[in-house]
């Protein structure tokens, strides 16, 4: 078998489209011949660095996104629902504390990325399914408990969150995303024949599959594979 192609997904848990892209890539990590790298980053830094304007600031885009997310959630089988006030969640509260927390989880995890995957998923679930806060330490700890982290794990992660090491790691990952051409999330970077192919959003999977020499089997590949 040919060596696995490295595929990186840059994401922020405040981004609902990132949740869709994240789940699809996690489903395909054992279907496609890829080495999936989870790259938690800070969307606020991306928007500022790229000079982009959030879709929620454009009324027609916001209305479209509201409907589009509902359709996409059904298609991708992700329990995504709008919080009571998406504007407050995304643009006033933000996700800096949450993404530092995810970064700290990743920094201390050895032998894989199961913890960072589960913690990321639980944080998305809190915002985009349960309409809960992700800015307070107790909220982050609750998500980590649901993700399977022990009290000792959580205590160690909490102690890391405010360190320069974690702040710099998140900042550097965000900068790397910008250098790869990011202007929003999710951004997926495929390393193909010594080159990087960048894909934005959660609607480019068919084209991505074509570029990396794989086959798109729909949003739930395990169900399709079982019927082949």
Secondary structure in CASP SS format (residue, H / E / C, confidence):
PFRMAT SS
TARGET T0000
AUTHOR 0000-0000-0000
METHOD secondary structure of the structure
MODEL  1
X C 1.00
X C 1.00
X C 1.00
X C 1.00
X E 1.00
X E 1.00
X E 1.00
X E 1.00
X E 1.00
X E 1.00
X E 1.00
X C 1.00
X C 1.00
X C 1.00
X C 1.00
X H 1.00
X H 1.00
X H 1.00
X H 1.00
X H 1.00
X H 1.00
X H 1.00
X H 1.00
X H 1.00
X H 1.00
X H 1.00
X H 1.00
X H 1.00
X C 1.00
X C 1.00
X C 1.00
X C 1.00
X C 1.00
X E 1.00
X E 1.00
X E 1.00
X E 1.00
X E 1.00
X E 1.00
X E 1.00
X C 1.00
X C 1.00
X H 1.00
X H 1.00
X H 1.00
X H 1.00
X H 1.00
X H 1.00
X H 1.00
X H 1.00
X C 1.00
X C 1.00
X C 1.00
X C 1.00
X H 1.00
X H 1.00
X H 1.00
X C 1.00
X H 1.00
X H 1.00
X H 1.00
X H 1.00
X H 1.00
X H 1.00
X H 1.00
X H 1.00
X H 1.00
X H 1.00
X H 1.00
X H 1.00
X H 1.00
X H 1.00
X H 1.00
X H 1.00
X H 1.00
X H 1.00
X C 1.00
X C 1.00
X C 1.00
X C 1.00
X C 1.00
X C 1.00
X C 1.00
X C 1.00
X C 1.00
X H 1.00
X H 1.00
X H 1.00
X H 1.00
X H 1.00
X H 1.00
X H 1.00
X H 1.00
X C 1.00
X C 1.00
X H 1.00
X H 1.00
X H 1.00
X H 1.00
X H 1.00
X H 1.00
X H 1.00
X H 1.00
X H 1.00
X H 1.00
X H 1.00
X H 1.00
X H 1.00
X C 1.00
X C 1.00
X C 1.00
X C 1.00
X C 1.00
X H 1.00
X H 1.00
X H 1.00
X H 1.00
X H 1.00
X H 1.00
X H 1.00
X H 1.00
X H 1.00
X H 1.00
X H 1.00
X H 1.00
X H 1.00
X H 1.00
X H 1.00
X C 1.00
X C 1.00
X C 1.00
X C 1.00
X C 1.00
X C 1.00
X C 1.00
X C 1.00
X H 1.00
X H 1.00
X H 1.00
X H 1.00
X H 1.00
X H 1.00
X H 1.00
X H 1.00
X H 1.00
X H 1.00
X C 1.00
X C 1.00
X C 1.00
X C 1.00
X H 1.00
X H 1.00
X H 1.00
X H 1.00
X H 1.00
X H 1.00
X H 1.00
X H 1.00
X H 1.00
X H 1.00
X H 1.00
X C 1.00
X C 1.00
X H 1.00
X H 1.00
X H 1.00
X H 1.00
X H 1.00
X H 1.00
X H 1.00
X H 1.00
X H 1.00
X H 1.00
X H 1.00
X H 1.00
X H 1.00
X H 1.00
X H 1.00
X H 1.00
X C 1.00
X C 1.00
X C 1.00
X C 1.00
X C 1.00
X C 1.00
X C 1.00
X E 1.00
X E 1.00
X E 1.00
X E 1.00
X E 1.00
X E 1.00
X C 1.00
X C 1.00
X E 1.00
X E 1.00
X E 1.00
X E 1.00
X E 1.00
X E 1.00
X C 1.00
X C 1.00
X C 1.00
X C 1.00
X H 1.00
X H 1.00
X H 1.00
X H 1.00
X H 1.00
X H 1.00
X H 1.00
X H 1.00
X C 1.00
X C 1.00
X C 1.00
X C 1.00
X C 1.00
X C 1.00
X C 1.00
X C 1.00
X H 1.00
X H 1.00
X H 1.00
X H 1.00
X H 1.00
X H 1.00
X H 1.00
X C 1.00
END
